[in-house]
């Protein structure tokens, strides 16, 4: 578990000090992010990076001292007026539960504040209580429900439409 993070972004994970930094995710990082999802997912992230060059989104990476991404996620500024919408948040599975998601979310919230916006929003699948508990610990409050859907790639490469119900959450930043 992450026991401390100081301004130099050193995290203590299970008694080991790990130096971390947050920066923009780059296209050259994608081959190192296969842990975050399928090839279909990574193609979508690559499309988001194009939108980032237009200023429509920020896409962030929490990286190790070796500059390898261990957590990634986006902030979309076109979804909701006056807010940044957190999306596609992912943490390297072996490091989940150690505070990297919190670091990523706090950095995303700072980007939202830097744009002069006062609210962060997100949607979390109803059947993902672990993620919802994290968001609630960080001050996010449920304010509704909405269906969502996206293309998901199976292990055999078959792409199918995945449909789910999400809890909509927000917090002032």
Beta strands, then each sheet from edge to edge (+ up, - down):
strand 1: 2-5
strand 2: 10-13
strand 3: 16-24
strand 4: 57-64
strand 5: 69-76
strand 6: 83-91
strand 7: 119-125
strand 8: 141-153
strand 9: 159-172
sheet 1: 1+ 2- 3+ 4- 5+ 6- 7- 9+ 8-
end
